[in-house]
């Protein structure tokens, strides 16, 4: 995903949560004059609201 500002990051991925470093690294990148970053999700798609695992439990 191409992002061109901190607002793009938050709008696409949501606000930073937990101890993950990537959101803070991206914020620093844009605060220091960075213009374009490419972010790839490698953990799989986010869970869909209201959906459960394949077993239906």
C-alpha positions in Angstrom: 0.0 0.0 0.0 1.4 3.4 -1.0 1.1 6.0 1.7 2.2 9.6 1.4 1.5 11.0 4.8 0.9 10.1 8.5 -2.8 10.7 7.8 -2.7 8.1 5.0 -1.1 5.6 7.4 -3.8 6.1 10.1 -6.6 6.2 7.6 -5.5 2.9 6.0 -4.2 0.9 9.0 -5.9 2.7 12.0 -4.1 4.3 14.9 -1.0 2.7 16.4 -1.7 -0.1 18.9 0.5 -2.1 21.2 4.3 -2.4 20.9 4.6 -2.8 17.1 7.4 -0.5 15.8 6.2 0.0 12.2 3.6 2.7 12.9 6.1 4.8 14.9 8.8 4.3 12.3 6.4 5.6 9.6 5.4 8.6 11.7 9.1 9.4 12.2 9.7 9.0 8.5 7.0 11.5 7.6 8.0 13.9 10.4 11.5 14.0 9.0 10.4 14.9 5.5 9.7 11.5 4.0 7.3 11.7 1.0 6.3 8.2 0.0 6.4 4.8 1.8 5.3 1.4 0.7 3.8 -0.7 3.4 3.1 -4.5 3.0 0.9 -6.4 5.4 2.6 -9.8 6.0 0.5 -11.2 8.8 -2.6 -11.9 6.6 -5.8 -9.9 6.1 -7.4 -8.2 9.1 -10.3 -10.1 10.7 -13.7 -9.2 9.4 -16.2 -8.0 11.9 -18.8 -10.6 12.9 -16.9 -13.5 11.3 -15.6 -16.5 13.2 -13.2 -19.2 12.5 -14.0 -22.0 10.0 -15.5 -24.2 12.8 -18.2 -21.6 13.5 -17.4 -21.5 17.2 
